[in-house]
């Protein structure tokens, strides 16, 4: 039995197929770079603030991060960078003005594996911002300070860390390719909002702040940090599914490069940040290494991750 398909039906099928292909192409071309979650812990002020405030803030921040185009590159949904932002509200300084801590985490998939490696895991203890119901979440790179410094500090801080996330992620795939995004973070620092209670943007706001971090990532003489990031992830972890021993050797050399930087720059902030949350991963990589390699690793971690040194010794010696 034969079925005859009319020309009109054929045309409709072709048009439908074209629309599907067009949709897929547009979705690929316009997909944003980040797949972020936002969490807000507000227990300390729940009896002072309308509960809808933080529900709305969470939604607006998530949309701000995930729906804004942060680069000129095209990302597929499977290529988006997984990241999380955790806001802990400590107090309400005045109506709608909050003192908080911000934790930022981002991960990177390892080639040919189901494993995601932490690439950024840090806490910013100096996060003061203003937010009230129905307040728009806006950010303009050419006017970082906005019209209200405390409102602008909310989006400026988030945009800063988004560019840090992008810079580190790009650095991990191609040598020094994160530079444009670190430059954008530096621009935010140079033009950051200024008002009473806003901290973290100036060199004198303590030894560990946004200024110091981006200074470490952009100043001359710190090229070895970017080289170590690239070699650790792209030439080290990404090689381990096929060439584990080679990848492990590259990882050790990368950590030793960071050791050199730390020894030459005793007060650097970026290296402790890069090591945050890496103990389980690094200890696992070297659990079956020979004695010589373990000894070198422990000597290196004594310089770049002193906080976890005893844990490394317990697991590897």
N, C-alpha and C positions, 0 to 999 in steps of 0.2 A: 504494500500500500504506500502511496506517495502523497505527501502533503505539499501543497503549493503555498509559498509564502509571498504575500503581496509586496509590491514595491514600497508601499506606504509602511508596512510592518518592518521591512528591512531598514528603511530610513529611520524609523523610531528606535530600533535596536542600536543602530550606529550612533545616533545622537545620544542615547542613554549611555553607551559605552564611552563616548567622548567625554561626557560630563563626569563620569566616574574617574577617568584618567586625569582630567583637568583638576578635579577636587583633590586627588592624591598628590598631584604635582604642587598645587598651591599650598596644601597642608605641609608638605615637605619644605617648601621655600619660605613659609612664613612662621614655622614653628619656632617658639622662643627657646632660649638657651637653658633655662633653669626649670627644674622640677622641685619646688621648695615646699616645705611644710613650715608653718608658724604656730608656735605654742606660747600661751601667756599664762603665767602663774600669778594670780592676783589676790591670794588669800588674805594678805596683810591689809588690804584696803577694801575688801568686798563690802564691808559695812558702811563705807563712805562714798562709794561710787555706784552709779546706776549700772546694774549687771550687763545691760545691753552695750555698754561702752566698749568693753574688751572683746565681746563677741564681734562687734562691728569692726573694731581695729584689726583683729585677727584676719577677718575676711578681706579687708582693704589692703593690708600688707601682703597677704598671699597673692592677691590679684596684681598688686604693684610689682612684685618680684617676677611672677610667672607670665604675665601678659605683656610686659614691656619688652621691647627689643633692645638688647644691651650691646650687641655686636653687629657687624655687617655680614656675618656668616650665616649659612643656612644649616639648621639642625633638624634631624628627624626626631620623632618622639623617643626612639630608643637611644638617641645620642645625648639627651638632656642631662645636665649635671644635677645629681641628687644632692640636696643640701637642706639643712634645718636651721631655723632660728628660734631660740628660746628666750623669751623675755620674762624676767622675774621682777615683779613690781615690789619695791621695798617700802615706798611711802608716797603719799600725795603731799607735795610741798605747798601747793595752793590749788584752788579749783582747776582741775584739768592738767596740772603740771606734776609729773611723776619722776621720782628717782628710781632707777632700775639697773639691773644687770642684763647684759645681752650675751648669750652663748651662741657661737656660730660653728656649724659642723658641715663639712662637705666631703664627698667620697668620689672615688674614681674607679671604674671597672678595670680589672686586670685582664689583659688580652688572653683569649682562649681559656677562660675559667669562669666560674660562677662567683668569684670572690671580688668584693669591692674593698679597696684600700682607703683608709682615712687620709686625706690630704691636708685638711685644715680642721683643727679642733681647739677652739680658744674661747676665753671669756673676757668680755669688756665690762669692767666694774663701774665705769663712769658714763652712764647712759641716762641723761636727763632730757625729757621731752614734754611737749604739750600736745594733748589730744582730747577733743570733746566730740560728742555725738554729732554726726553729719559733717565733720571736718574733712575736706578733701585731702587725699594723699597725693601730693604733687612734688615733682623734682625737675629742676631746670639746671643743666650743667653750666649754663652761662649766668645763672643767678642762684648760686648754691644757698646763699643766706636767706633768700625768700623775702617776705614782708614781715614775718614774725620769726625771730631767731629760734625760739623754743619749738615752734612747729616745724621749722626747717631742719632742726637738729635730728628729728625723727627720720626723715627721708635721706638726709645727708649721710647719717650713720649707716643706714641700710645700703644705700648706693655705694658707699665706700667699701663695705665688706663684700658686696656683690662683685665689685671690680677686683678685690683681692682674690676671691674665689675663682673668677675667670682667669686672672693672671697666673695663678698657680696651676690651674688645670691646663691652660695652653702651654705653659712652661714644661709640663710633664709629658707633652706629646712632641714638641719641637723646640729645639734649643733657643732660649730667650724669646720665644714667641709671645710670652705674656707681657712683654714690655708696654704695648699700647694700653693695656688695662691697668697696669701699675701707674702709668702716667695719668690716667683718668682719676685714679684714687688720690694721687698726689695733688691734682688740681682741686679736688674736694678739700683736702687738708689746707691748701693755700687760701682757699676762699670759704672756709668753714664758718658757720654761724657763731656769733659772739654775743654773749649775754651772761649775766650773773647766774652761776650754777652750771654753766656748760663747761665741761672739762674734756681733756683727751686729745685735743687738736694741736696743742702747743708743745714745743720741745721741753718746756719746764713743767709740764703736767705729770711729773713722775718719770721713772725709768722705763716703764712699759705702757705705752699708749699708742694711739693711731698714728701720731706723727713719727714716733720712733720706728714702728713697724714698716711704714712705707718708706721711710728714710733708709732703712736697712735693705729694702728691696730695689731701691732706685739709685743709690749713690754709687759713684765710681769706686772701684776696689772691691766690690761685692759680686763680681761676675762668677766667682766660684760657687756661690750659693745657687745660682741659676743652672750652672753646669751640673751641680750635684743633684738638683731636683730632676733634671732631664735624665741623667744617667740612672738614678735610683729607680724611676718609674719605667721609662721607655726601654732602656738598655738592660735594666735589672729585672724588675718584677715581670714585665711583659715577655721576657725571654724564658721564664722558668717552666712553662708548660712543655717546652721542647728541649731546652738546654739549662736544666736546673743548676748545675755546678757553675756554668758560665755566668748565669744571672746572679747567683749568690756572690760570686767574686766581684761582680760589678757593684752590687749593693754595698759590700764591705768597702770598696774603694770610694764609693759615693759618701759613705758615712765618714771615712777618713778625710775626705775633702772638706766636709763640714767641720771636722775637728781642727783642721788647719785654720779655717776662717775663725772659729771660736777662739783659738789660741792667739790669733792676731788681733782680735776684737773682743776683748773680755766682756764687755757689757752689751753685746749684741742681743737683740730680742727675737729676731726671726728664727734662729736655730732652736731655741727651746720651744717655740711655737710649732716648728716643723716636726719636732720629736714628740709633741703631745699626742697621746693615744697610740703610739707606735710600738710599745713594749711587746704586746702579744704577737704582733706580726713579726718583728725582728727576732725575738727569742725563738719563735717557731721556725724561722728560716735557718737559724744557726744551731738548732737543737742537735742535729746529727753531724755537725762540722767537726773537723779534726781539732786537736788540742791547740795547735798553733793559731788557727783561725779564730777559735773561741777566745783565746788570750788576747789577740789583737782587738777583737770586738769589744771585750770588757774594758781594755785600755782606752778605746775610743769613746765608749759610752760614759766613762768616768769624766770625760771632758764635755760631751754634748748632751748628756741626759743623766746628770748626777742624781736627780730625784729617784730614778729607778735603778741605780747602780746595784744596790743590794739584791734586788729582784733578779737582775741579770746574773749576778754571781750565784745565787741560789739555783737558778735553772740551768746554768751552763758550766759551772765548775765541777 
